[in-house]
Amino acid sequence: MENKLFMRADEVAKELGVSQAYAYKLIKQLNEELKAKGYLVISGRLNREYFAEKVYKKHFEKEE
């Protein structure tokens, strides 16, 4: 069963076209942001909605 709430490093790497090592660094960075906002985070996993907000929001802002 696929986890719809969280993404793992392999999925982040595939989505962004980066190495898995870089995906882990990105997950750590974004999880630190979430932790600072008071959210509970799981090491090595990233909230899918937060990922979409951070990645795609910036992507669409650049196109406008």
Helices and strands as residue ranges (DSSP letters): E 6-8, H 9-16, H 20-36, E 45-47, H 48-63
